[in-house]
Each structure stands twice: as C-alpha cells, then as structure tokens.
Amino acid sequence: MTDKSNMQSLEDQKLKEAYFTASQGQLIWQRFKKNKSALIGAWTLIILILSGIFAPFLTPYDATIAGRDKDYLNGAPQIPRFCDDSGCSARPFIYTFERTRSIKTNFRWVTEVKTGLEDRRYVTFFSKGMEYKFADMTFERHLFGVDKGMIHIFGTDSTGKDIYSRTLSAINTSMAVGTIGVFIAFVMALIIGGIAGYYGGWIDSILQMITDTVRTIPSIPLFMALAAFIPDVWSAEMRFFFISMVLGFIGWPTLARRIRTHLLTERNQEYVLAAQLCGASPKHVIRRHLLPSFTSYIIVDLVISFPYMVLSETALSFIGLGLKDPVNSLGVMLQNVTSADVLLNYQWYFIPVIFFIVLVLAFVFVGDGLRDAADPYSDSKK
C-alpha cells in the first residue's frame, strides 16, 4: 500500500509540474480536447477544407460548363447500389437511363430507368477523366467514375453541371474569400489597434474616431453601392479579389478595439518599462512583448471571424451583389434555390445548403471551444 501511495503521489507531482511548466498553447490544447463538440467541429472543418482543396481529385468532372452532362439536365441524384431485382454485385453500380419530354408533366424531363444486367453501369475508382491542374502539375485521375457514361451522386443543375463537383469547388472558393478577408482585417487590426493602444492620447482618439466611423457604415447600402460600382466587364477573378478586399476592409474594427484595450492595460507593466529602458523601439515592444502576451486570444478572434466572412460572401452572392457564374461559391449555388419550382421539383438543389450549414456550425463550435480554452477561468465558471 505504501509503494502504491508513493507512486500515486509521484504521478500527481509530475502532473502538477507539467501543468505549471506548460506553455500557454499547451494549456489551451488540453482544455480544448475536453470539449467534445469543439473536437467534432474541428474534425468536420478539417474534412471540409481538405475536400475543397482536393476537389479536382475527389470529384469526377469539371465544376464549370466544361464538365456538364448535356443529356442529363436537372437530373436527380444517382445513388450507387449493390443489389436490385436482377441480383447482387460485388461492385457498386447505377442504372442506365433514358430521358424524354412529357406533355403530362408540363414538358419536364421524365427519366426511365432500365434495370437489366446489361443496363448496369459499374462505379470505378481512381479512374481516368478530365485533366486538371494541381500544384502546377497536370493529372487525369479522379477518385471515382463509371465505366460507361457519367455519374452524378448529387444530381445536376439546369445546365447539366454536376452539383457534387460544384459543391466541393464552392467550399474551396468561399474559404479562400474568407481567408483573404480575415488576413486583411487581421493586418489592419494589428496596425491600428496596436498604435492606438500603445501611444494613447490624441493618436488613440483619432484612430477610434476612424474605427467608429467604419463600424457605423450600414452594410447593405454599402454593398449595393459597390455592386453598382463594379463594371460588368470585370472577370470572375477580379470580382473575387474585390469582394475579398471589401470584406477585409470592413471587418477589422472589432479586433482592433480588442487589441487596443489589451495594449492600454499592458503598456504600463514592468516588463514593458524594462524593454523601453533598454532602448527598445515602440515597434519592437509591440511586436516582441505586447502582442505575444495575448496571441491565443487573437487566434480565437480570427477563427470566430471566419464564419462571418463566409456568411458575408454567401449573402452578397445570394442577393446578386457578390460573385457570379462561372465562379463556384456557396453563395452562387444558393442563388439556385430561390424559386418555388426548385422546391417542388428539384429538391437536390438544396444539398449545397446542408454543406453550408455544416461549415458555419463547425466554425462556431471550434470558435466557442477555443474561446473557452483560452479563458483561464473557464473551468471555475462551470
């Protein structure tokens, strides 16, 4: 019993030493791992981000008009199966179909499925398909395809483009817009908030007037004015970077205020005064001493601001003020679900909406988890 108690006390002592010697990042990670919803959100976020990055490989066709299926417009999802009335197969397959126009259905497409053994189209993996570029290299292998014809597991839109391919490509585009917007907002917040918080006085007053002015600008009228400013001749790439910059330039005030508040509190601490007495410049003091003292909180703010950037891009594109075809973004795809005809007849158009909701919720869960983990008093509040 004595040996066991000694071993237990040694283990407890090691745990206490590890806790008191751990870095701030290690403590945040340990608290973050205890939050199950945040972990699920993090894994979901990682999967979605990787799916967007490797979309050309994971999808069987090009997400633009170049990869459309002209024989399957507004086509329903084709779900692979292993068994049917003709028997079972070791390989998944889909059926061959034949589409015709019908007067009874107001000239809509009617799909007649052929269910014989000879009409099966078997799913293939790592199959050759349309060429695509990734990291300046050209590939032609895709994760899956079919031996004959084309497969559309999420269905197709009115032009015959594969919704599955468009969805993964849209996630990548929306994340790219959010990343650029967050980066611009982050740099501006560091500069403006850092200068205001370190110097204070009249400099702080002027910068706070600018910050309050930006915060009071109404978003919708601003976006409508910008939409009128954007020329129709602009390419999709130019619209992409313009929208990203706009979102960044209007998204920095909140983070700048938090940085300013922290620096106003910390600038009179002893370690800052010691650095100043040693001849350190204000730029050095801010970069090497003040900002690292709350780096974790800045990271949390950045993660929390991501879903708002994605929501802003989606809202702009949804109301026609943001990105447009041929760019694939979640907002562009949500434009297709605004009609009653889609709700009644083409419900598979709502599949990208599910991905959008999951993406935003994953960001929210991860942001809440990081915020609680970065708070040293979060455990005592429960």
Secondary structure, DSSP 4 states (H G I P E B T S, - for coil): -HHHHHHHHHHHHHHHHHHHH--HHHHHHHHHHT-HHHHHHHHHHHHHHHHHHTHHHHSSS-SSGGG--TT-TTPPP---EEEETTEEEEEEEEEEEEEEEETTTTTEEEEEEE-SGGGEEEEEEEEEEEEEEETTEEEEEEEEEESSS---TT-B-TT--BHHHHHHHHHHHHHHHHHHHHHHHHHHHHHHHHHHHHH-HHHHHHHHHHHHHHHHS-HHHHHHHHHHHS-TT--HHHHHHHHHHHHHHTS-HHHHHHHHHHHHHHTTSHHHHHHHHTT--HHHHIIIIIGGGGHHHHHHHHHHHHHHHHHHHHHHHHTTSS--TTS--HHHHHGGG-SHHHHHH-GGGGHHHHHHHHHHHHHHHHHHHHHHHH-TTHHHH-
